[in-house]
Amino acid sequence: MHKKFFPLLMSGMAAFLTFFANSGISVNSWTAFYEPDIPECLKK
């Protein structure tokens, strides 16, 4: 049973991690909805 379940679990985990990595959530914003204000000196 493990020989059939383990590859399915690993491919599902890889798909989830790929989706999460490509979602655009950066280190500075812990959730998808919070984005901190950029200081004026860094906008230039």
N, C-alpha and C positions, 0 to 999 in steps of 0.2 A: 504494500500500500504506500509506503514512504517513497518508493521509486517513482510513483505516478504523481504524488502530491507535492513533493519537494520542488521539482522543476516548475510546476504551476505557481507555487508560492513565490519562488525566486523571480520568475518573469513578471508576476504581478507587483512585487516590491520594486523591481527595476523600472517598471512603467510608472509607478507612483513617484519614485524619486526623480525620474526624468521630468515628469510633469511639474513637480515642485521646484526643481532647479530652473525650469524655463518660465516659471510664473512671474518673474520680475520682482520678487520680494527681496529687497536688499538687506544688508546687515543693519542699516540705520532704522528700518521700519519693521517692527516685529509682527505686525499684521498687515494685511493687504490694504487696509483703509487708512492707516496712519502714515502720513508723510510729513516730516518736520520741515519748518520753514528754512529756506536757504538764506544765510546772511547776505547783505548787499555787497560786501567786499568779495564774496566768492562768486557772485553772479556775473561779474565783469569778465 
